């Protein structure tokens, strides 16, 4: 079940962070009762969507798709991290940079070849 918290707010500020993301500050326009605050507190440090509009939002304004939770890293960094986990799971020496670089290049090349093979198949159709 999706958790939703709706409250009228004033946007008090926005600051750009080093990674180009932003930090937002809002203040509620009304007092929040204990039940609503407890509901909001269950979402502490959760990933989610922030919808801000100068007019009231409707149910259809809320996206249906789930948010990607690992958005702090680029897709390529996530793949590199996953390969590192695989490398370590295979019992490889994490301190051996040459072995890691060889493993990484080999797996990335295999991934690239798999993609290009799919392209070749599509082009032959």
Secondary structure, 3 states (H helix, E strand, C coil): CCCCCCCCEEEEEEEECCCCCEEEEEEECCCCCHHHHHHHHCCCCCCCCCCCCCCCCCHHHCCCCCCCCCCCCCHHHHHHHHHHHHHHHCCCCCCCHHHHHHHHHHHHHHHHHHHHHHHHHHHHC
